[in-house]
Amino acid sequence: MRAYRRELSSSEAAQLAAYETLRPLLTVASDKRTKEQQDALSKHYLQNNDAPYQKLSAELTDWRKKYAEQDNAIPTTMVMEEMDKPRDTHLLVRGQYDLKGEKVAAGTPAVLPSLPKNAPANRLALAQWLVSPSHPLTARVAVNRFWAAYFGTGLVRTAEDFGTQGERPSHPELLDWLATEFIHTGWDIKKMQRLIVTSAAYRQSSRVTLPLLEKDPENRLLARAPRLRLPAEFVRDQALAVSGLLVPGIGGPSVRPYQPAGLWEEMSFGSGFTAQKYEQDHGEALYRRSMYTFWKRTVPPPSLQTFDAPEREFCVVRRSATNTPLQALVLMNDPTYVEASRKFAERILTEAPDSPDARIRFAFRAALSRAPKQAEIKALMSVYNTQTTAFRNDAEAAKKLLAIGEAPRNEKLNTTELAAWTTVASVLFNLDETITKG
């Protein structure tokens, strides 16, 4: 737009356009303008000609932006609230929503204790009833799950079902005693863990004889210590702990550790949805415990899923345990475990005595909590010698191996030595015994 043969700026052009919009209002006598017309003229004047108003308006806009940022940073959650007058609830004839039968009221199963006297039949009363000392089921379910975490199988095998379809306990008196102890300790979870792991049943040897295996293949008689593969999260956390990388802090936001590129993008649905692109974290966030790993249900963390972590599409009390070649591939090739092997190798080289034999003994005890047998020392010594020769002849391969992962490398250590011991550490992390409790 031009005026007097001069190109107008964008702001001048906008101002002129605004004047054109206001021209019809200016032709109306001031005493005959409507409130809307007068407000439009006042607003235009304040926004374009009143400097104090413009300054305050800019400050207000800035504060509103800051308020919105703070408000968006506060986590929100849905909260249920009791109705002042509960709605009527009926049995549904054959489950049909439009065929209402007998009217029912809130209450507890007749085989269990009733709600406290004079207590309203609401969610608060139900919560208090669940942890009442006179209510046995909550404590029994809880201690059964604690037991299953250590022995692989609960005293009631069907840990997800204590009802009529569930299995009877193998040791009912023990289950009752543990539940009673749990209540008497004030529902102290740590004390129950200590009680179980210091028990004679748990501290037995896991060795099994052929007659005992034939008589009790699933160890339901508790004649030996348990032997089971660690859960997926424990496998990763153990490798990080042995390597010295694990960050043990409690609480905080979820983290995004190493993950193959492109997985989330394969299941993305456009910019209108959240979590469409995986942005890996850095620093300490890479080494937090697995319970803090960000979980997308449509694309679960692949290394955890390989070790049978559930997809979280629905609640799972008992996990399946499989043995597949993919698990070995994860332990040998996933950046988490390669990096953990490198940092474990640094521990071996800096904390163990300066001899291959002593270093193997140190590594074995650190990873497996026992001394190695002579045959195991011989096998690992062979791995160490072979890899030392290979990396000495191919320095570039050693550098590539040691470059995996973001944790800084100890530059004081010899590249060939560190790469060879990284391979030895990887072998230890890949042993069945390392990822098996028992």
Buried (B, 14 or more C-beta within 10 A) or exposed (E): EEEEEEEBEEEEBEBEEEEEEBEEBEEEEEEEBEEEBEEBBEEBEBEBEEEEBEEEEEEEEEEEEEEEEEEEEEEEEEEEEEEEEEEEEEEEEEEEEEEEEEEEEEEBEEEEBEBEEEEEEEEEBEEEBEEBEEBBBBBBBBBBBBBBBBBBBBBBBBBBEBEEEEEEBBBEEBBBEBBBBBBEEEEEEEBBEEBBEEBEBBEBEEEBEEEBEEEBEEBEEBEBBBBBBBBBBBBBBBBBBBBBBBBEEEEEEEBBBBBEEEBBEEEBEEEEEEBBEBEBBEEEBBBBBBEBBBBBEEBBBBBBBBBBBBEEEEEEBBBEEEEEEBBEEBBBEBBBBBBBBBBBBBBBBEEBEEEBEEBBBBBBEBBBEEEBEEEBBEBBBEBBEEBBEBBBEEEEEBEEBBEBBEBEBBEEBEBBBBBBBBBBBBBBBBBEEBBBBB
